[in-house]
Amino acid sequence: MDLKTLPGLFISHGSPMLALHPEQVGPALSRLSLNLPKPKAIVVMSAHWESQALEVSTATRPDTWHDFRGFPRELYEIRYPAPGEPELAERIIAQLHAAGLAAHANSSRPRDHGVWTPLLHMYADADIPVISISLPMHMSSQEIYHIGQILSVLRQEQILLIGSGSITHNLYALVRDGRPQDVPVWAATFRNYVVSKLQHGDVDAVLDWNNIPYLEQNHPTLEHFAPLFFAMGTGPRFSIVHSSFTMGSLGMDIYRFD
């Protein structure tokens, strides 16, 4: 592999508080970035940009969007002023069109916390262009996986591809008292099933998400799991960068695809 070829990543971004309280995940993201060639650009599919159609951000300077409520004031003061890169965004749109997928430019979309909270720990200088792509709600897991496959060639141009969600994400089941909690069986079983299938190259078993044990307990809605399908499409070789849980059942895993 060319030394400038970057992996695809799946990052569990968890709560927006990752920006202020990195726990184990922030240092893992920082170490990961130090061990990679510095990207020329970063492309992120976030759980927090659900859309009807497939969209790509063409903004030159997207705003930092604090798309949450009820958190400490200092969280709302954080900015991640990385530039966009409209020319690359338009090229991505053309690439998707050439593969038979309709994609649309969006020049006004701000940058949601699924994008900027992990990047704060990876590239704090915010000097690398970042392009957001949406998560179309109507697409199947196979179609989202195919988006990753189409864009995987960008890895050879020193462009980092990221799916940002959470390996488990049931906000109703979280324990918020700050004390260490045992990981529930349903969360550990779900996470271990997905990892085992990916370690054995069984992509279809993960894309067949309806049959994953305890799916509804871990993902009452699918938007935080679906960015994994995108990341899976970016490369066939799976490895674990980091694995942990916080607030009992919130999985904070980071996966790499080469």
C-alpha distance (Angstrom), angle and dihedral (degrees) to the residues before:
residue distance angle dihedral
M1 . . .
D2 3.80 . .
L3 3.79 111.2 .
K4 3.79 89.2 -126.6
T5 3.79 94.2 55.5
L6 3.79 110.0 108.9
P7 3.80 126.9 -155.0
G8 3.76 129.3 -119.0
L9 3.80 114.0 -112.1
F10 3.77 138.7 -155.6
I11 3.80 109.9 -155.7
S12 3.79 124.6 -170.3
H13 3.79 101.4 -146.1
G14 3.80 95.8 -178.4
S15 3.80 115.2 -178.3
P16 3.82 124.0 2.2
M17 3.81 84.3 -114.8
L18 3.80 86.1 80.0
A19 3.80 83.6 87.6
L20 3.82 92.0 62.3
H21 3.81 102.7 24.9
P22 3.81 108.4 36.6
E23 3.85 95.0 176.6
Q24 3.82 107.2 176.7
V25 3.78 96.5 -30.6
G26 3.81 100.2 63.9
P27 3.82 94.2 56.8
A28 3.82 90.2 44.7
L29 3.81 90.3 54.1
S30 3.80 91.1 46.5
R31 3.81 92.3 50.9
L32 3.78 90.9 47.2
S33 3.79 92.8 53.9
L34 3.81 91.6 48.6
N35 3.80 89.9 54.2
L36 3.81 94.3 51.9
P37 3.80 130.0 72.8
K38 3.79 107.7 -99.7
P39 3.81 106.9 -92.9
K40 3.77 120.9 -118.6
A41 3.81 87.0 -147.5
I42 3.80 139.4 -7.5
V43 3.81 126.2 -136.2
V44 3.81 116.9 -162.6
M45 3.79 132.0 -171.3
S46 3.81 104.9 -163.3
A47 3.78 129.7 -164.0
H48 3.80 87.2 -132.7
W49 3.78 98.0 64.2
E50 3.79 102.7 70.6
S51 3.79 113.0 167.2
Q52 3.77 143.3 172.2
A53 3.81 93.4 -126.2
L54 3.80 130.7 28.7
E55 3.81 107.0 -91.1
V56 3.79 135.3 -176.1
S57 3.79 124.2 -157.9
T58 3.80 111.5 -119.1
A59 3.81 95.1 174.1
T60 3.78 117.4 134.5
R61 3.83 94.6 -148.9
P62 3.81 111.1 12.3
D63 3.80 115.5 -161.3
T64 3.80 120.4 -115.6
W65 3.80 103.7 -108.9
H66 3.79 119.4 -151.8
D67 3.79 93.2 -156.9
F68 3.81 97.1 178.5
R69 3.79 140.5 70.7
G70 3.79 138.3 -137.7
F71 3.80 100.1 32.9
P72 3.84 129.9 125.7
R73 3.80 117.5 -70.7
E74 3.80 93.5 -117.0
L75 3.79 90.7 62.9
Y76 3.81 90.0 61.5
E77 3.80 90.3 52.6
I78 3.81 93.7 61.6
R79 3.79 116.7 106.2
Y80 3.79 128.8 -171.5
P81 3.80 102.7 -164.3
A82 3.80 99.6 -179.6
P83 3.81 111.2 148.2
G84 3.76 125.5 -114.7
E85 3.78 121.9 -127.8
P86 3.82 110.1 -136.5
E87 3.81 94.9 -177.1
L88 3.80 92.5 56.0
A89 3.80 90.2 43.4
E90 3.81 90.7 54.6
R91 3.80 89.6 47.8
I92 3.81 89.7 52.7
I93 3.80 89.8 51.3
A94 3.82 90.0 50.8
Q95 3.81 90.3 47.7
L96 3.81 91.2 52.8
H97 3.82 91.0 46.7
A98 3.81 90.8 51.0
A99 3.81 88.4 54.8
G100 3.79 91.3 52.1
L101 3.81 99.2 -99.9
A102 3.79 120.8 126.5
A103 3.80 109.8 -131.6
H104 3.78 130.2 174.0
A105 3.80 135.7 -153.9
N106 3.79 118.5 -116.7
S107 3.79 113.6 -169.2
S108 3.82 97.7 175.1
R109 3.81 105.2 49.7
P110 3.84 112.0 121.2
R111 3.80 120.5 -140.9
D112 3.83 110.4 -94.6
H113 3.79 125.4 -147.2
G114 3.79 92.7 -101.3
V115 3.79 84.9 69.7
W116 3.78 105.3 37.1
T117 3.81 104.0 36.8
P118 3.83 95.8 65.2
L119 3.81 92.5 37.5
L120 3.81 90.4 56.1
H121 3.80 87.2 67.3
M122 3.79 96.9 39.2
Y123 3.79 102.6 42.3
A124 3.80 108.1 11.3
D125 3.82 93.3 171.0
A126 3.83 89.2 67.9
D127 3.80 89.4 -146.1
I128 3.82 98.0 129.2
P129 3.83 119.1 88.5
V130 3.81 112.0 -110.3
I131 3.80 125.5 -159.1
S132 3.80 122.3 -168.6
I133 3.78 123.0 -150.6
S134 3.78 122.9 -166.5
L135 3.78 131.9 -117.4
P136 3.83 106.5 -125.1
M137 3.79 108.2 -141.8
H138 3.80 94.3 -149.6
M139 3.80 96.1 54.5
S140 3.78 122.7 103.9
S141 3.78 122.3 -127.5
Q142 3.81 89.0 -103.7
E143 3.81 91.2 54.1
I144 3.81 92.7 49.9
Y145 3.82 88.7 47.7
H146 3.80 87.9 52.2
I147 3.81 91.1 55.8
G148 3.80 87.4 58.1
Q149 3.80 90.3 49.3
I150 3.80 92.2 50.8
L151 3.79 93.4 50.0
S152 3.82 95.4 40.5
V153 3.82 90.5 94.8
L154 3.81 87.9 69.4
R155 3.80 88.7 70.2
Q156 3.81 88.1 73.2
E157 3.81 88.9 59.4
Q158 3.81 92.3 59.5
I159 3.80 91.3 -99.9
L160 3.81 116.8 143.3
L161 3.82 116.9 -137.9
I162 3.81 117.7 -157.2
G163 3.79 134.9 -176.6
S164 3.82 106.8 -161.4
G165 3.80 118.8 -161.5
S166 3.82 133.7 95.0
I167 3.78 130.5 -82.9
T168 3.83 87.8 -134.6
H169 3.80 123.5 17.3
N170 3.79 121.6 171.6
L171 3.80 106.2 142.6
Y172 3.81 91.7 -174.4
A173 3.81 91.6 62.3
L174 3.80 99.1 49.3
V175 3.79 122.2 120.7
R176 3.80 108.5 -140.0
D177 3.82 104.3 179.2
G178 3.80 92.6 100.7
R179 3.80 96.1 -120.0
P180 3.82 120.7 122.3
Q181 3.78 110.4 -94.6
D182 3.77 133.9 -163.4
V183 3.79 112.8 -106.4
P184 3.82 109.0 -111.5
V185 3.79 116.2 -114.9
W186 3.81 91.1 -120.5
A187 3.81 92.2 56.6
A188 3.80 96.0 44.4
T189 3.82 92.1 45.6
F190 3.80 92.5 51.4
R191 3.79 93.9 47.4
N192 3.81 93.5 45.4
Y193 3.80 92.3 48.9
V194 3.81 92.2 53.5
V195 3.80 92.9 46.1
S196 3.80 92.9 47.5
K197 3.80 92.1 51.8
L198 3.81 92.4 47.8
Q199 3.81 91.7 47.3
H200 3.80 88.8 54.9
G201 3.81 93.7 45.8
D202 3.80 92.5 -113.5
V203 3.80 96.5 146.0
D204 3.80 92.9 159.5
A205 3.81 92.1 60.7
V206 3.81 90.5 58.3
L207 3.79 94.1 42.8
D208 3.81 86.5 52.4
W209 3.81 86.4 69.5
N210 3.80 95.5 161.8
N211 3.79 89.4 72.5
I212 3.81 98.3 49.6
P213 3.82 110.2 114.8
Y214 3.82 115.2 -101.3
L215 3.80 92.8 3.4
E216 3.81 96.3 153.0
Q217 3.80 93.6 47.4
N218 3.81 90.9 53.2
H219 3.80 99.1 36.1
P220 3.82 114.6 23.6
T221 3.82 82.4 173.6
L222 3.78 123.5 24.4
E223 3.82 104.3 -134.5
H224 3.83 95.8 99.2
F225 3.81 92.8 49.0
A226 3.81 97.5 44.2
P227 3.86 96.4 71.9
L228 3.80 85.8 65.9
F229 3.82 88.5 65.9
F230 3.81 89.0 55.8
A231 3.81 92.1 49.0
M232 3.82 91.5 47.5
G233 3.79 89.4 57.8
T234 3.79 93.0 56.5
G235 3.81 95.6 71.0
P236 3.81 141.4 -4.2
R237 3.82 100.2 -134.3
F238 3.81 113.1 84.1
S239 3.80 127.9 -160.4
I240 3.80 135.8 162.9
V241 3.80 116.6 -118.1
H242 3.79 96.5 177.7
S243 3.79 139.0 -6.4
S244 3.80 128.6 -168.4
F245 3.80 143.9 124.2
T246 3.78 128.9 -132.5
M247 3.81 131.4 -169.0
G248 3.78 88.0 18.8
S249 3.78 103.3 -74.1
L250 3.82 107.1 23.6
G251 3.79 106.1 112.5
M252 3.81 115.0 -144.6
D253 3.80 100.7 -174.4
I254 3.80 123.8 151.7
Y255 3.81 118.3 -155.7
R256 3.77 131.1 -168.3
F257 3.82 127.3 -150.1
D258 3.82 119.9 -164.3
